[in-house]
Amino acid sequence: MKQQSDLLMRLPDLLNLPPVSVSYPVRRCRLDDAELLATLLDSAFEEHWTSKMACDRLLQADDVESVFIMTDNLQPIATASCRLMPDAFPGSGYVHWVAVTPAYQGCGVGRAITLQALHRFYELGCQDAVLETQDHRLAAIRTYLKLGFLPEMRDETHPERWSKIQQELIAWSRQ
């Protein structure tokens, strides 16, 4: 069976971004944050993260420009990375590995950490921003849509999948 492709979303421009407003501190990750970052990513994704993976795939990756981390009492609660992929997405910033620890989901920190990455792309002179996500990440998709991201149809299955997601989001909002 063919594996489903990730869904692409694009924010058409980075002008007039709302400010990042959150009561938790946000800073760039350092190499010594690898364990904190791995713990956070491990809590948000199915894949098991180690500090070596966090270093290799984010903190020391050539195409990752910034990794932001948000903390509460020095505990990591959210992260987002800024990736630049000029061959695949020329002129665009790629929002990468957005994660919010389960205890803070639904509190606006995912929106805030994503905005942090978008503001960084604006500073870097990017024209727009893209990200990839999966169908079941409804909370994240809802956040991205509210930020102005739009679905891009790159695969013949995407129109039907986006239609299903829209129906699920409507049902979810009524709960």
Beta strands, then each sheet from edge to edge (+ up, - down):
strand 1: 7-11
strand 2: 26-28
strand 3: 64-72
strand 4: 75-84
strand 5: 92-100
strand 6: 128-133
strand 7: 150-152
sheet 1: 2+ 3- 4+ 5- 6- 1+ 7-
end
